[in-house]
Amino acid sequence: ELFARIFRKKDIIARMGGDEFIVLLPGKMEEENIISLVSRFLSQLKYPIDIDGHQIRLTGSVGVAKYPRDGSTVNELLSNADAALYRAKDKGRNTYAIYDSVIEHKAQARLKLVNQLHEAQEQGRFEMFYQPRYDAQGHMVGAEALMRWQQQDGDYLKPKTFIELLEDTGLIVSVSWQLFRHACEQFKSLMERHKNISLSFNVSARLLEHPEFLSRLKYILDEYKFPYDRLELELTEQTLIQDVTNSQFILNQLTAWGINVSIDDFGTGYSSLSYLKNFPVHALKIDKS
């Protein structure tokens, strides 16, 4: 009844199964007319339906594909309308999305990259490179562990091309622990040749807020007999302020163990020196910008 009230007499309404329906709008229609029709439909869903004295409220998500732009066959149009539907759901539901081949190709590329990231972790293709740090007299005082991803052709990808995706998928947690183990093991051999150097390791927000962060960190350091005072953890301001109380608790524990803390990319976030008084921070890394 609701569909029949909103759509035109010549429109074809079909139920695919469950709570999924398809509406075919024959004839030429401008995009603004389609949007108007879909918006009206979604707004009508908000009104409660009375069933045996119960007020039922509905929401809906709509995906739109146009012929022939988005497909010349039934299957292509259905598939692309379905892709748009899932994008509408990703946007928070109770809305619509119109199929866009550029966005869809990006989404497919992103999905492919996610699968490759899972494979890379399973196959151990993430590695640590070490960027040395020198004091003003030219003595090496430490090195920062930097993640690199080796491709099938032997080339390496830098983190900026995939780190955000690791964060989004939550893979950053397991990958970080995997690489922290490697770093502890590899760095100990460097420390045999350079007695006073420290290892700097980047900690993401996902890793810091993980409930087992402190216990896992301590376990790995003890497992490799890595000296606590030779470790520096690098965090961004943005990471610290996501949960100030939790960050303060963790940083206080870290410094109590003798682990140093530095703020990375300083100058790109709040960059508040007074705000830093809330945290036991040993060093600031000024962003090159």
N, C-alpha and C positions, 0 to 999 in steps of 0.2 A: 504493500500500500504506500509506504514511504517513497520507494523508487518511482512508482507510478505518479505520485503527486509532483515530484520534482522534474523528472525527465519528460521529454516530448513524446507524443503518440508514435512517431516513426522510429524512436530509439528502441533498440533491442536489448532487453535485460535478461541476463542468464545467471543462474546460480551454478558455480563450478563445484561446490561441495563445501561442507562446513560453513564457515563464515565468510567465504570468498565469493564475490560476484564479479561479473563482467558486464559492462555497458558498452554497446556499440553505437556510436553517434554517426549515422550516415550523412553524406553530403559534406560540402565544404564548410568549415567553421574556423573563424579566426581564433588565435590563442586566447585573447582576452575573453571571448565568449565562452570558451571551454573553462577557463579559470573561474568565471562568474558562476557557471553552472555547478562546478565542483564545490566551490565555496558555499553556495546555497545549500547543496546537499549536506555538507559537513555541519553547517549551522543548524539544519533541521534535525540532525541526529541528537543535538543537545537536549531537545525537549523530551521530558520523561514519557515513557509508555506505561500505561496502567494494565497490569496483568494480574487478575484476581486480587486486586487491592494492593499489589506491590508496585512501587514506582521503579521502573527499569530505565537506567540512563546508559546510552551507548556512545561510543566514540568510533571513529573510522579512520583509516589511512587509504589514500588513493594514489595510484600510479597511472600516468598518462603516456601513451605512445601515439604518434600520428602517422597515418599512411599518406604518401609513400616514404616520407622523410625517414621514419624510424623502422621501416621494414616493408617488404612488398608481399610477404606471405603471412598467413594467419599465425604460424608458429613464431616467426620473427617478431610480429607485433605483440603477441602474448608474452614472449620472453622479455622484450624490452619494457613493456608495461609492468611486468613483474619486477624487473630490476629497479624501475622508478618507484614502485611500491615499497621495496625494501629500503630505498634511500629515504622515503617519507617516514618510515618507521625509525630509521636512524636519527632523523631530525627531531624526534621526540613524540611521534605518533600524533593522531588527531589532526593531520595536515595532509597536503598533497605534494607530489613532485612530478615534474615533467621530464621525460627521458631526454638525456643530453649525452650524445655519443662521446664527446670529449671527456666529460666527467666520468662516464662509464668506463672509458679506456683507462683513465687514471685509477679508478677503483679496481679494475682488473689487474693493472700493473702493481698496485699496492698489495693485492691478495697474493700475487705471484711472489712478491718480495717477502711477505710474511712466511710463506711456505719455504722459501730459500733460507730464511733466518733459522727456522726450526731445523732444517737439514744441516746448516752450518754448525749449529750447536751440537747436534748429534755426532757429526763427523769431526768435531774439534778444529774447525777452520777459523775460529777467532784466536788472534794472537796478541801478545803485548809487545809494543816497541817502547824503548826507553829514551826519553829526551833529557839530557843532562842539565843540571842547574849549577851555575858557578857563582862564587862570591866575587866581590869587587876586585880581589887580588888575582882572580883567574883560577882559583882552586875549585875543583868539583866537590860540591857539598851534598849533592843528591841527584835524583832522577825521577821524572814523572812517568808512570806507566800509562801508555796510551793504547787504546784498543784499535786493532786493525782487523779487517775481514778479508781473508785470502779467497780470491775467486778461482774458478776451475782453470782459467788460463794462467794462473800464477800471479796476476796483478792483485794489488791490495786496495780495498775501499776504506776511505776515512770515515770516522763516526758520523760526521754531519749528514751523510747520505742515508744512514739507517738508525741512528741512535733514538730518534723520536719514535720510530716504529717499535723498537725494543721496549720503550717506555709504555707506549699505548697498549701493546699486547701483554705486558707484564713479564716478558721474557728477560727483561733487564736484570731481574733478581737472580735467576738461576745462572745466567751468563756471567754476571758480576762475580758471584761466588766461585764459579769455575775459573775465571781469570785471576781472581785474587789468590787462589791456591798456586796457579802458575807463577804469578808475580813473586810470591813469598819464596818459592823454590828457586826461581831464577836469580832473584836479587841477593840471595844469601851467597851465591858464588861471586857476585860483584863485590859484596862487602868484604870478602876475603882479600881482595886486591885493593879496595878503597875503604879503609877502616871506619871513617867517620861519615859516610854518606847515608842519606835517608831516602826511603821509598815514599813517593807521593802517589796516592791512589784516589781516583774520582768516585764519589758516592752520589748516586741519584736519589731523588725524592722517594721513589718507590722502594729503594733498598733501605733508606733511613727509617721509613715508617713501618717497615716489616717487623712484626712482633718479636722475631728471633734475631734481630740485627746484632745486638750486643753479645748474646750467648754464642752465636755462630762465629762472629769476628774473633772472640776470645778463643774459641775452640781451634780455629785454624791457626792463629798465631802460636798457640801452645803446641799444636801438632807439629809445626815446622820449627819450633823453638826460635821464633823470630822476635828480636828484642822490641818491646813496645815503644821505647824511646827513639827507635829508628823508623817509625811509621808516621806519616802525615796524611790525614784524610782531607780531601778537597771537596767542599760543598759550595753551591751557589747561594746567594741571598734568598732567591726564590724558594729553594729547597728548605731553608731554615724557617721561613715565615709561614709555611703551609700549616704547621702546627707548632707554634712557638713553645708551648709548655713541654711537649714531647722532645723538641729539639734541644731545649735547655737541659732537660734531664739526661739525654744521651750525651751531649757534649760535656757536661760536668763529669759523667762517668768516664768518658774517654780520657779527659785530662787527668782524672784521678789515677788512671792506669799509666799515665805518662805519654799517651798518644797526642801528637800535635794536630791542630785543626787549622785549616786555611780557608779563606773565602775566595772562590774563583770568579772570574768575570766581573770583578768589582768595577762599578761605573756604568753598568748596563741595567741595573735594577733600581732599588730604592737608594742605594749608595749613601746611606745614612750612617755617619760615624757614631752619632749618639745612640742609634739603634743597636750598633754592634756591642755596646756596653752590656747588653743583655746576654751575650754569649762569650764563653772563654775562647777567644780566637787568637792564634799565634801569628798569623800572617795574612796579608791581603795581596791578591794577585790582580793588578790593575789591568783591565781589558784594554787591548791595543787601540780600540776605537776612541 
